[in-house]
Amino acid sequence: MSKINLILLGGGGHCKSVIEAIQSDEQFNIIGILDAKNLHSKILEIPVIGDDSIIQDLVNQHYQFLITLGNIGSPETRIKLFEHIKSLNGLMASIISPSAIVSINSKIGEGTIIMQQALINAEAEIGNNCIINSKVLVEHETKIGHHVHIATGAIVNGQCSIGNNCFIGSGSVIGNNITIADNVTIGAGSVVTKNIKEAGIYYGNPARKK
């Protein structure tokens, strides 16, 4: 079985974690990284081969892409890159670390990565261009929108609904049957016990709007 040739976009700290997750999966071969700030360098021995200006050329070579920028603060750059690649008819890879446990009855969107030791339970649905980081738990029947980053160790309990463009901080707990609107940031270690209906930043136990 031939490997899928993969291009990573963004060479920061999150990229390093992604490289390690991908290298333990025999499906993929990382060709290179696009990062304007680190041209002509290597990141964990993977070469930086250019910047965003060569995306069209790489699409024409039928490589697949994964966005390896984190979205702490705002997912705007990740969204723009995703939409740009899709507008060029580029292919977005979906990555599941071999150490993750993902139910066969779940759905994982394109351009999404499930990181090391994450657990995705039955009938969970995760949208496009998401980061489900290390040791995250997404419980049964939960629906997560597009361009969402769930940070390390967060717990999203059963039958929740997380909107688009959200960030759920490390160690946060989202209670059962909770709905969170689009464009919400949940601070690290927060506990969400009630529905969140408005965009904004929330933190604390229970989580309140900043």
N, C-alpha and C positions, 0 to 999 in steps of 0.2 A: 504494500500500500504506500503510495507516494505521499510525502508530507505536504501540508499547505504552507506556502511561502507567505510570510507575514511581515508587514511594516508597522512599526510603533510610532505614534505621534506624541512627542513630549518626552524629555529626558530627565525629569526630576526624580525626587525620592520615590514617588509612587511607581514610576517606571521600573526602578530597580526591583521592587517587590513583585511587579507583574512579570518581569523577565524570569525571576526564579520560579514563579508559578507555571509559566509556559514551558520552561526548559525541562520540567519534570513530566511534561505531556508529549508523548512521541508523535502526536498528530501534526505539530507545527515546527517550522523552521524559520527563525527570525532572521530576515535578510538585513535589516538595518533600522535605524531610528531617524526620524525627522525632528530637528531641534535647532533653530537658528542661533541659539546662544552657545551651543556646544559643537559647532561645525569642526570637522576634521579630528574629533576626539573619539574615545570609546567609553561606553557605559557598561560595566560588567563584561567587558570584552566584545560587546556588540558595537559595530561602527555607527557613528552618526554620518549618514550619507547625503544629507541636504536639509532643505527647509520645505515649507509648504508649497513653494513654487514648482516643485517637481511631482506633485501629487498626480496630475493628469498623466504624466509619463508612466508612473507606477501603476495607475489604473489600466493603462493600455497594455501593460505587461501581465495583467490579470493577478496581481498580488492582492491579498486581503489586508485589511487595515484594522488596527485597534488603537483607540485613543487612550494614552497612558498619562494624561494630565489628571491630577486630582481636581476636585471642584470645591474645596473649602472656601467659603465666602460667596462664590457665584459659579454656576455651571455655564455661564455665557460662552466662554471660549470652547468648551467641549461641545456645546450645541452647535456653534458656528462651524466647527470642524466636521462634525457629523453630517450636517446638512450640506456642506460643500462637497464632501466625498459622495454622498448620495446623489447630488445634482450632476456629478460626473459619471454616474452609473458604477461607482466603486462598490466593492464588496466588503462588508463589515464582518469581522470574525466574532464568534461567540466563544468564550473561553471558560472552561470549568476546570479548576485545579483538580488533579487526581486525588488530593487529600480532602476535597470537599465531598459532602454527601448531598446529592440532589435527587429528589423523588422523580421517578419515571413519569409520574402524573403531574409534574409541574411544567411550566412554560417559561422559557428564557428568551428574551428578545435579542435582536442582532446588535452587535457591538458591545454587549454586556460581558463583564467578567465576574466570575464567582471565585473568590480568592481562597487561600488555604484554610482548611478546617471549617469553612462555612457549612451551614446545614439548612437546606431548603426543603420544607415538608410538603405533604400531599396537596395538590391542586393550588399551590402558590403560583402566581403569575408575576413575572418581572419584565418590565418594559425594555425599550431599546436604550443603548448607550448608558447603562448603569454600572456602578461599582458596588458590589456586595463584598465588603472587605473581610479580612481574616476573622474567623470565629464568630461571625454574625449568625444569628438564628432568625430565620423567617418561617413562621409557623403556617399551619394548614389554611388554605383558602384565602390567604392574604394577597391583595393586588397592589403592586408597586408600579408607579407610572414611569415615564421616560425621563432620562437624564438625572436619575436619582443616585446619590452617594450615601450608602449606609456604612458608617465607619466602624472600626474594629470593636468587636465584642458587643455590639448593640443587639437587643432582642425586640423583635416585632412579633407580637402574639397573634393568635388566630383570628381570621376574618376581619383583618384591618384593611384599610384602603389608604394608600399613601399617594398623594398627587404628584404631578410632574415637577421636575426641577427642585426637588427637596434635598436637604442635607440632614441626616440623622447622626448626631455626634456619638463618639465612642462611649460605650457603656450605658447608653440610654436604654430605657425600657418603654415600649409602647404597649399599653394594656389591650386586652381583648376587645374586638369590635370597634376600634377607634378609627375615625376618619380624619385625615389630615389634608388640608387644602393644598393647592399648587403653591410653589415658591415659599415654602416654610423651611426655616432652619431650627433644628432642635439642638441645644447646647449639650456638650458632653456630660454624661452622668445624670441627665434629666429623666423624670418619670412623667409620662403623658397619661393622664387618667380620664380626660374628657376630649371630645372632638375639638379640632382646631379648624375654624371656619375662615380665617383671614390669613393672608400672607404676612410674614414677619419673622422675628427671632424670638424664640421661646426657650426658657431654661428654668431649672429648679425642680423641686419635688414638693408639690406637684408643679408641672411646668406652667409658667405664666409668660405673657408677652412682655418683651423688654420695653 
